[in-house]
Amino acid sequence: MNIHFLYRKGSLYLLLALFLSSCEEPYSPEVLEASNNFLVVSGFINSNGPTTIKLSRTQNLSDNSAPAFVTDAEVKVEADNGAAFLLQETSDGTYTSGTLPINVNQQYRLTININGKRYASDYVAVKQTPAIDEVSWQLVDDKVLFQVTTHDAQNDTRYYRWEFEETWEYNAYFFSVIEFVDGELVTRPEENNIYLCWRNNNSSNINISNTIKLSQDVVSKFPLYSIPLNSEKFARKYSVLVKQYAQTKESYQYWESLKKNTESIGTLFDPLPTQLTGNIRNTTDPSEPVIGYIHVSSVSEKRIFLKQTELPYVYRAPSVSCTLDTVAVEEVPEYFSGGSNLPVGPIYTESGTLIGYSGAWRSCVDCRIFGTTTRPSYWQ
């Protein structure tokens, strides 16, 4: 199949000529590489909890390095009555504050000072986020689909956005009762358990919905995300914390454009990328593009747990390739000293004579490779 494009700078004319051919030729479009160091502002002003703002720089498509964070900036939340609250840099490019004394009758903006360059968002009103009614799940095509239901009895929200944080409990393939310390195998103390762990993951997709075409402000079972039924996340216990944000019409449109630009491109039938128009500007140089949109709202949260035993009988834990090795006493130093293998337990004869030890690859014994043994405070 050959594809022909007709493109005119300034306005777009697109001509598609699709026809069958006996051969296919790859098409590699030229990518514009130019000076690309624009400010990216991520976050929002939280009216009922800590505020976190992250500052970074844009990159070219061919740049595979990690994002460049903006450090040593002065970041403030300012009210239209003159009050100002300074955020502290807690890690590279991350600026936070405790719960701010936000007044719902005032408007707020974010200001940023970077080496004399001053940036400011528009003043925006405070949105109150309604409570989440329910976070539910159901089995759909061998996947577990998670959904959120909410409503605003005042019909005043209309625009919604969600994020989620997932946590799952899992265990190593083998339970280790001994450890290799200073060239010797000793009983592993309970506080050095490496069998049971927890792992976390944050949402990456943009989840938005609106009720502007409905007579009532109700979102029913909005599909947030799905996980394959045989995922390792369901091997023991799984939990998800859903966060809900009320949006203004303008902030919703920003997130909608961002979603189209990042998640809905790649095929002939996807929308063309659009210019992101945020509400943050360089007040000293208005011509400089700035990426980001600041809004002010409260946050509603709801957490649910899902045990493996609650899943249908068709659940099957993912297969793991782990082999238990037998190690003779005289082979212990050589086998365990490198750190790539860990001991599991002693091996005795029927008469009680120690004849060796069992061991395996670290990834089969130490759950900390993928997570942490620190039990979350919220874990049931």
Backbone hydrogen bonds, N-H to C=O, Kabsch-Sander energy under -0.5 kcal/mol:
donor,donor_aa,acceptor,acceptor_aa,energy
2,N,19,F,-1.4
7,Y,5,F,-0.5
11,S,9,K,-0.8
13,Y,11,S,-0.5
15,L,13,Y,-0.5
16,L,14,L,-0.5
17,A,15,L,-0.6
18,L,16,L,-0.6
19,F,2,N,-0.6
19,F,17,A,-0.5
28,S,26,P,-0.5
32,L,30,E,-0.5
34,A,32,L,-0.6
39,L,289,P,-0.6
40,V,56,S,-2.8
41,V,291,I,-3.1
42,S,40,V,-0.5
42,S,54,K,-2.6
44,F,52,T,-0.7
45,I,295,H,-2.5
46,N,44,F,-0.7
47,S,45,I,-0.5
47,S,297,S,-2.0
51,T,97,S,-0.8
51,T,98,G,-0.5
52,T,44,F,-0.5
53,I,95,Y,-3.1
54,K,42,S,-2.9
55,L,93,G,-2.7
56,S,40,V,-2.0
57,R,68,A,-1.4
58,T,38,F,-2.0
63,D,60,N,-1.5
64,N,62,S,-0.7
69,F,67,P,-0.7
70,V,55,L,-2.1
71,T,69,F,-0.7
74,E,113,N,-2.4
75,V,73,A,-0.7
75,V,87,L,-0.5
76,K,111,T,-2.6
77,V,85,F,-2.5
78,E,76,K,-0.5
78,E,109,R,-2.6
79,A,83,A,-3.0
80,D,107,Q,-2.1
82,G,79,A,-1.8
85,F,77,V,-2.3
87,L,75,V,-2.9
88,Q,96,T,-2.9
90,T,88,Q,-0.8
90,T,94,T,-1.8
91,S,94,T,-1.2
94,T,91,S,-2.6
95,Y,53,I,-3.2
95,Y,93,G,-0.5
96,T,88,Q,-3.0
97,S,51,T,-1.6
100,L,46,N,-0.6
100,L,49,G,-0.6
102,I,100,L,-2.4
104,V,102,I,-0.5
106,Q,103,N,-2.1
108,Y,124,V,-2.3
109,R,78,E,-2.4
111,T,76,K,-2.5
112,I,119,Y,-2.8
113,N,74,E,-2.2
114,I,117,K,-3.0
115,N,113,N,-0.5
117,K,114,I,-2.1
119,Y,112,I,-3.3
120,A,281,R,-2.3
121,S,110,L,-2.4
122,D,279,N,-1.6
124,V,108,Y,-2.8
126,V,106,Q,-0.6
127,K,296,V,-2.5
129,T,127,K,-0.6
133,D,131,A,-0.5
133,D,149,T,-1.7
134,E,149,T,-1.9
136,S,147,Q,-2.1
138,Q,145,L,-1.8
140,V,138,Q,-0.5
140,V,143,K,-3.1
143,K,140,V,-0.8
144,V,227,I,-3.3
145,L,138,Q,-3.0
145,L,143,K,-0.7
146,F,144,V,-0.5
146,F,225,Y,-2.9
147,Q,136,S,-2.9
148,V,222,F,-1.8
149,T,134,E,-2.7
150,T,219,V,-2.5
151,H,131,A,-0.7
152,D,217,D,-2.4
155,N,152,D,-2.0
159,Y,157,T,-2.3
160,Y,209,S,-2.7
161,R,245,Y,-1.8
162,W,207,N,-2.5
163,E,243,K,-2.1
165,E,241,L,-2.3
166,E,201,N,-2.9
167,T,239,S,-2.8
168,W,199,R,-2.1
169,E,237,K,-2.9
170,Y,197,C,-2.3
172,A,195,Y,-2.3
173,Y,364,C,-0.5
174,F,364,C,-2.3
176,S,174,F,-0.6
177,V,175,F,-0.5
177,V,344,V,-3.0
179,E,186,V,-2.6
181,V,179,E,-0.8
181,V,184,E,-3.2
184,E,181,V,-1.8
186,V,179,E,-2.6
186,V,184,E,-0.6
188,R,177,V,-2.7
192,N,189,P,-1.9
193,N,190,E,-1.4
197,C,170,Y,-2.7
198,W,372,T,-2.5
199,R,168,W,-2.0
201,N,166,E,-2.1
203,S,164,F,-2.4
207,N,162,W,-0.8
207,N,205,N,-0.6
208,I,206,I,-0.6
209,S,160,Y,-1.8
211,T,158,R,-1.9
214,L,211,T,-1.8
218,V,216,Q,-2.0
219,V,150,T,-2.8
220,S,218,V,-0.5
221,K,219,V,-0.6
222,F,148,V,-2.9
224,L,146,F,-2.4
224,L,222,F,-0.7
225,Y,146,F,-1.0
227,I,144,V,-1.8
229,L,142,D,-2.5
231,S,228,P,-1.9
234,F,231,S,-1.6
235,A,232,E,-1.6
236,R,169,E,-0.6
237,K,169,E,-0.9
238,Y,306,L,-2.6
239,S,167,T,-2.8
240,V,304,I,-1.9
241,L,165,E,-2.8
242,V,240,V,-0.6
242,V,302,K,-2.9
243,K,163,E,-3.2
244,Q,300,S,-3.1
245,Y,161,R,-2.9
246,A,298,S,-0.6
247,Q,159,Y,-2.5
252,Y,248,T,-2.3
253,Q,249,K,-2.0
254,Y,250,E,-1.8
255,W,251,S,-2.3
256,E,252,Y,-2.5
257,S,253,Q,-2.2
258,L,254,Y,-2.4
259,K,255,W,-2.3
260,K,256,E,-2.0
261,N,257,S,-2.2
262,T,258,L,-1.6
263,E,259,K,-2.8
264,S,259,K,-0.7
264,S,260,K,-0.8
266,G,267,T,-0.5
270,D,267,T,-1.1
278,G,276,L,-0.6
279,N,292,G,-0.9
280,I,292,G,-0.6
281,R,120,A,-2.3
282,N,288,E,-0.5
283,T,118,R,-2.1
283,T,281,R,-0.8
284,T,118,R,-0.8
288,E,285,D,-2.2
291,I,39,L,-2.9
292,G,290,V,-0.5
296,V,125,A,-0.6
297,S,45,I,-1.9
298,S,127,K,-1.6
300,S,244,Q,-1.9
302,K,242,V,-1.8
304,I,240,V,-1.9
306,L,238,Y,-3.3
308,Q,236,R,-2.3
310,E,307,K,-1.6
311,L,308,Q,-1.3
315,Y,312,P,-2.0
322,C,320,V,-1.1
325,D,323,T,-0.6
325,D,359,G,-3.5
327,V,325,D,-0.5
327,V,357,Y,-3.8
328,A,326,T,-0.5
329,V,355,I,-0.6
331,E,328,A,-1.5
332,V,328,A,-0.5
332,V,329,V,-1.2
335,Y,331,E,-2.4
336,F,332,V,-2.4
337,S,333,P,-1.9
339,G,336,F,-1.0
342,L,360,A,-2.7
344,V,358,S,-3.1
345,G,358,S,-0.9
347,I,356,G,-2.8
349,T,353,T,-2.1
352,G,349,T,-1.9
355,I,347,I,-2.6
356,G,347,I,-1.1
357,Y,327,V,-3.0
358,S,345,G,-3.0
359,G,325,D,-1.9
360,A,342,L,-1.9
362,R,340,S,-2.4
364,C,361,W,-1.7
365,V,361,W,-0.6
365,V,362,R,-1.3
366,D,362,R,-3.3
367,C,194,I,-2.7
367,C,365,V,-0.8
369,I,366,D,-1.3
370,F,367,C,-1.5
371,G,367,C,-1.0
372,T,198,W,-2.4
375,R,373,T,-0.6
379,W,376,P,-1.6
